[in-house]
Amino acid sequence: PDLDKIVYFDRKKLGRCWWDPSAHAELWALRGMLRRGRYDWTIDLQGLVRSGIFSRWTRADLRAGFADAREGASWFYNHKIATTAEHTVDRNIELARRLGVEAREDDMTLTVSDFGREFADAFCNERGLGGKDFIVCVPPTRWVTKQYPIRCWRRVVGELSKEVPVALLGSPAADERWTCRQVAEGFGPSVVNLAGRTTIPQMVALIARSAGVICSDSAAKFIASAVGADSITLIGPTRVERTGPYPRGRTIVADLPCRGCLKKRCRHITCMESIRPGLVLAAARDMMGRGDL
């Protein structure tokens, strides 16, 4: 409710601005929009050169970000904040406090909108479900190395759907819709593929209404925590201590020497391949408190 505006841009298209005239024109239009916004503060929590440039384009009096930002993004700030915190959420909280903003660890919550709640209610009513009677699975994630194999997802979803309905969530992106289609294929009405068919508020409401979330390392784990839902996150190349669920949520991490490598490309992706579906199912049973799964 405190969010006034979202500035949208096509990340992939803008990446073609060097040779695509339409992409260049769109980038220049975005620059003009940011300049006309007349913002007082710009806070860059992402720390990429792209977000740093956007911050500079706002011409805000205060442009803050992390002193150790990647890709040299700090060059565009006039307030560079050094932090010793490790987890991303703790780093963001510390940055806010250093700017005089009251921020608390116990205030990491999302409000479920009326619009989203109506969608979740309709989803449950159509299927005769009460509260916490279904589970959400979110297979897609951006990095190839963070992706749990589709065959493993199918084992998990197939076993769970024998006892409880399963809703698959993903964005409208073509690759995410494809992933969810592959996972859902052949399972019938007990598996509902909603990839690309929900808005973000609707996704938030469904997660809040669910018995819990199983996801690869993606935003879904933070959404679950922010609405008080249980979650199980399957983690491979990323680091739990840096970007794991916060402040609550379970993780399953393969015990390998290379875990937490942060690589976006890998020849074998053993870390994700090593997470056995049976282990995920056992965690799901425990999360849902159902011994009959």
C-alpha positions as CSV (number, residue, x, y, z in Angstrom):
1,P,0.0,0.0,0.0
2,D,3.0,2.4,0.4
3,L,4.2,1.8,-3.1
4,D,3.1,4.7,-5.4
5,K,4.7,3.7,-8.7
6,I,6.6,1.0,-10.5
7,V,8.9,1.9,-13.5
8,Y,8.9,-0.9,-16.0
9,F,11.5,-1.6,-18.6
10,D,12.4,-4.5,-20.9
11,R,15.8,-5.6,-19.6
12,K,16.6,-7.9,-22.5
13,K,15.5,-5.4,-25.1
14,L,17.5,-2.5,-23.5
15,G,20.6,-4.8,-23.7
16,R,20.4,-4.5,-27.5
17,C,20.5,-0.7,-27.4
18,W,24.0,-0.7,-29.0
19,W,22.7,-2.0,-32.3
20,D,18.9,-1.9,-32.2
21,P,17.5,1.6,-32.9
22,S,14.2,0.9,-31.2
23,A,15.9,-0.4,-28.1
24,H,18.1,2.7,-28.1
25,A,15.0,4.9,-28.3
26,E,13.3,3.0,-25.5
27,L,16.4,3.4,-23.3
28,W,16.4,7.2,-24.0
29,A,12.7,7.4,-23.2
30,L,13.4,5.6,-19.8
31,R,16.2,8.1,-19.1
32,G,13.8,11.0,-19.7
33,M,11.1,9.4,-17.5
34,L,13.6,9.0,-14.6
35,R,14.8,12.6,-15.0
36,R,11.3,14.0,-15.0
37,G,10.5,12.0,-11.8
38,R,12.3,14.7,-9.7
39,Y,13.1,12.1,-7.0
40,D,14.6,13.3,-3.7
41,W,16.4,10.0,-2.9
42,T,17.5,7.1,-5.0
43,I,18.6,3.9,-3.2
44,D,20.3,1.2,-5.3
45,L,20.1,-2.1,-3.5
46,Q,21.0,-4.2,-6.5
47,G,24.4,-2.7,-7.1
48,L,24.8,-3.4,-10.8
49,V,26.2,-1.0,-13.4
50,R,22.7,-0.8,-14.9
51,S,21.0,0.2,-11.7
52,G,23.8,2.6,-10.9
53,I,23.3,4.4,-14.2
54,F,19.6,4.5,-13.6
55,S,20.3,6.0,-10.2
56,R,22.5,8.7,-11.7
57,W,19.9,9.5,-14.3
58,T,17.3,10.4,-11.7
59,R,19.5,13.4,-10.6
60,A,18.3,12.9,-7.1
61,D,20.1,14.9,-4.4
62,L,20.8,11.7,-2.5
63,R,21.9,8.6,-4.5
64,A,22.9,5.8,-2.1
65,G,24.2,2.3,-2.5
66,F,26.7,-0.1,-1.2
67,A,30.4,0.9,-1.3
68,D,31.3,-2.6,-2.4
69,A,28.7,-2.8,-5.2
70,R,29.5,-5.0,-8.1
71,E,30.4,-3.8,-11.6
72,G,31.6,-0.4,-10.3
73,A,28.0,0.8,-9.6
74,S,29.2,2.8,-6.6
75,W,30.8,5.2,-9.0
76,F,27.3,6.6,-9.6
77,Y,26.4,7.2,-5.9
78,N,27.1,10.2,-3.8
79,H,26.4,8.2,-0.6
80,K,28.5,5.0,-0.5
81,I,27.5,2.8,2.5
82,A,30.0,0.2,3.8
83,T,28.4,-2.7,5.7
84,T,29.7,-5.7,7.5
85,A,26.4,-7.7,7.3
86,E,26.5,-10.9,5.2
87,H,22.8,-11.7,4.4
88,T,21.3,-9.5,1.7
89,V,18.3,-8.5,3.9
90,D,20.6,-7.5,6.8
91,R,22.7,-5.5,4.4
92,N,19.6,-3.7,3.1
93,I,18.5,-3.0,6.7
94,E,21.9,-1.6,7.7
95,L,22.0,0.6,4.6
96,A,18.5,2.0,5.4
97,R,19.5,2.7,9.0
98,R,22.6,4.5,8.0
99,L,20.4,6.8,6.0
100,G,18.3,7.5,9.1
101,V,15.4,5.2,8.0
102,E,13.8,3.1,10.7
103,A,14.2,-0.5,9.6
104,R,13.6,-3.6,11.7
105,E,14.2,-7.3,11.1
106,D,10.7,-8.1,12.3
107,D,9.1,-5.8,9.8
108,M,9.9,-7.8,6.6
109,T,6.3,-8.4,5.7
110,L,4.1,-8.1,2.6
111,T,0.5,-7.0,2.6
112,V,-1.9,-9.3,0.7
113,S,-4.1,-7.0,-1.5
114,D,-7.8,-7.4,-1.7
115,F,-7.4,-8.1,-5.4
116,G,-5.0,-10.9,-4.7
117,R,-7.1,-12.3,-1.9
118,E,-10.1,-12.5,-4.2
119,F,-8.1,-14.5,-6.7
120,A,-6.9,-16.9,-4.1
121,D,-10.4,-17.3,-2.7
122,A,-11.8,-18.1,-6.1
123,F,-9.0,-20.6,-6.7
124,C,-9.8,-22.4,-3.5
125,N,-13.6,-22.2,-3.9
126,E,-13.5,-23.7,-7.4
127,R,-11.7,-26.7,-6.0
128,G,-13.5,-27.0,-2.7
129,L,-10.3,-26.2,-0.8
130,G,-10.1,-24.6,2.7
131,G,-7.2,-22.7,4.0
132,K,-3.8,-24.5,3.8
133,D,-5.2,-27.3,1.7
134,F,-2.8,-27.1,-1.2
135,I,0.9,-26.7,-1.8
136,V,2.7,-24.3,-4.1
137,C,5.7,-25.3,-6.2
138,V,7.8,-22.7,-8.1
139,P,10.2,-24.6,-10.4
140,P,11.6,-21.7,-12.5
141,T,14.6,-19.7,-11.6
142,R,16.8,-17.5,-13.7
143,W,20.3,-19.1,-13.4
144,V,20.6,-22.4,-15.2
145,T,22.8,-23.6,-12.3
146,K,20.0,-23.0,-9.8
147,Q,17.4,-25.1,-11.7
148,Y,16.3,-28.4,-10.1
149,P,16.0,-31.0,-12.9
150,I,12.6,-31.3,-14.4
151,R,12.5,-35.1,-13.8
152,C,13.1,-34.4,-10.1
153,W,10.3,-31.8,-10.0
154,R,8.0,-34.3,-11.7
155,R,8.7,-36.9,-9.0
156,V,8.1,-34.4,-6.2
157,V,5.0,-32.9,-7.8
158,G,3.6,-36.3,-8.8
159,E,3.9,-37.8,-5.3
160,L,2.5,-34.7,-3.6
161,S,-0.4,-34.4,-5.9
162,K,-1.6,-37.9,-4.9
163,E,-2.7,-36.4,-1.6
164,V,-3.0,-32.6,-2.0
165,P,-3.5,-30.3,-4.9
166,V,-0.4,-28.6,-6.2
167,A,-0.3,-25.1,-7.8
168,L,2.7,-24.4,-10.1
169,L,3.7,-20.7,-10.3
170,G,6.0,-18.9,-12.6
171,S,6.2,-15.6,-14.5
172,P,4.9,-15.0,-18.0
173,A,8.4,-15.4,-19.5
174,A,8.4,-18.1,-22.2
175,D,11.1,-20.2,-20.5
176,E,9.3,-20.2,-17.2
177,R,6.0,-21.2,-18.8
178,W,7.8,-24.0,-20.7
179,T,9.4,-25.3,-17.5
180,C,6.1,-25.4,-15.7
181,R,4.4,-27.1,-18.6
182,Q,7.0,-29.9,-18.6
183,V,6.6,-30.4,-14.9
184,A,2.7,-30.5,-15.0
185,E,2.3,-32.6,-18.2
186,G,0.1,-35.7,-17.7
187,F,-0.8,-35.2,-14.0
188,G,-4.4,-34.2,-14.4
189,P,-6.5,-31.7,-12.4
190,S,-4.6,-32.2,-9.1
191,V,-1.8,-30.2,-10.6
192,V,-2.8,-26.7,-11.7
193,N,-0.3,-24.9,-13.9
194,L,-0.7,-21.1,-13.2
195,A,2.6,-20.0,-14.7
196,G,2.1,-16.7,-16.5
197,R,-1.5,-16.6,-15.5
198,T,-1.2,-14.6,-12.3
199,T,-0.1,-11.1,-11.3
200,I,2.4,-10.6,-8.6
201,P,-0.3,-9.7,-6.0
202,Q,-2.2,-12.9,-7.0
203,M,1.0,-15.0,-6.5
204,V,1.6,-13.4,-3.1
205,A,-2.0,-14.2,-2.1
206,L,-1.8,-17.8,-3.3
207,I,1.4,-18.4,-1.4
208,A,-0.1,-16.8,1.8
209,R,-3.1,-19.1,1.4
210,S,-1.1,-22.3,0.8
211,A,0.2,-25.0,3.2
212,G,3.7,-24.1,2.1
213,V,6.1,-23.4,-0.9
214,I,8.7,-25.6,-2.5
215,C,11.0,-23.6,-4.8
216,S,14.4,-23.3,-6.3
217,D,16.5,-20.3,-5.2
218,S,14.1,-17.5,-6.3
219,A,12.1,-14.7,-5.0
220,A,9.4,-17.2,-3.9
221,K,11.3,-18.0,-0.7
222,F,11.2,-14.4,0.4
223,I,7.6,-13.9,-0.5
224,A,6.7,-17.0,1.6
225,S,8.6,-15.6,4.6
226,A,7.1,-12.2,4.1
227,V,3.5,-13.5,4.3
228,G,4.1,-16.0,7.1
229,A,4.1,-19.2,4.9
230,D,6.4,-22.1,5.3
231,S,8.9,-22.8,2.6
232,I,11.5,-25.3,1.4
233,T,14.2,-23.9,-0.9
234,L,16.5,-26.1,-3.0
235,I,19.9,-24.5,-3.1
236,G,23.0,-25.3,-5.2
237,P,25.5,-22.7,-6.3
238,T,24.2,-19.8,-4.1
239,R,25.0,-19.3,-0.4
240,V,22.4,-19.8,2.3
241,E,24.1,-17.3,4.6
242,R,23.9,-14.6,1.9
243,T,20.6,-15.1,0.1
244,G,18.8,-17.9,2.0
245,P,15.2,-17.6,3.3
246,Y,14.9,-14.7,5.8
247,P,14.0,-14.8,8.6
248,R,12.3,-18.2,8.3
249,G,12.3,-21.1,5.9
250,R,14.0,-24.4,5.4
251,T,16.8,-25.1,2.9
252,I,18.0,-28.3,1.3
253,V,21.6,-28.0,0.2
254,A,23.8,-30.8,-1.3
255,D,26.8,-31.5,0.8
256,L,29.5,-30.9,-1.8
257,P,32.9,-29.1,-1.6
258,C,31.9,-26.8,-4.4
259,R,28.6,-25.7,-2.9
260,G,28.1,-21.9,-2.8
261,C,30.4,-21.4,-5.8
262,L,28.1,-18.7,-7.2
263,K,28.7,-19.9,-10.8
264,K,26.0,-19.1,-13.4
265,R,27.5,-21.8,-15.8
266,C,28.6,-25.3,-14.9
267,R,29.4,-28.4,-16.9
268,H,27.6,-30.8,-14.5
269,I,25.5,-28.9,-11.9
270,T,26.0,-31.8,-9.5
271,C,24.8,-29.7,-6.6
272,M,21.2,-29.6,-7.9
273,E,21.3,-33.2,-9.3
274,S,22.4,-34.5,-5.9
275,I,19.2,-33.3,-4.1
276,R,17.1,-36.4,-4.1
277,P,13.4,-36.1,-4.6
278,G,12.8,-38.4,-1.6
279,L,14.6,-35.8,0.6
280,V,12.4,-33.0,-0.7
281,L,9.2,-35.1,-0.2
282,A,10.3,-35.9,3.4
283,A,10.8,-32.2,4.1
284,A,7.4,-31.5,2.5
285,R,5.7,-34.1,4.7
286,D,7.3,-32.5,7.7
287,M,6.4,-29.0,6.7
288,M,2.7,-29.9,6.1
289,G,2.4,-32.1,9.2
290,R,1.0,-34.9,7.1
291,G,2.3,-38.4,7.7
292,D,0.1,-39.9,5.0
293,L,1.8,-38.3,2.0
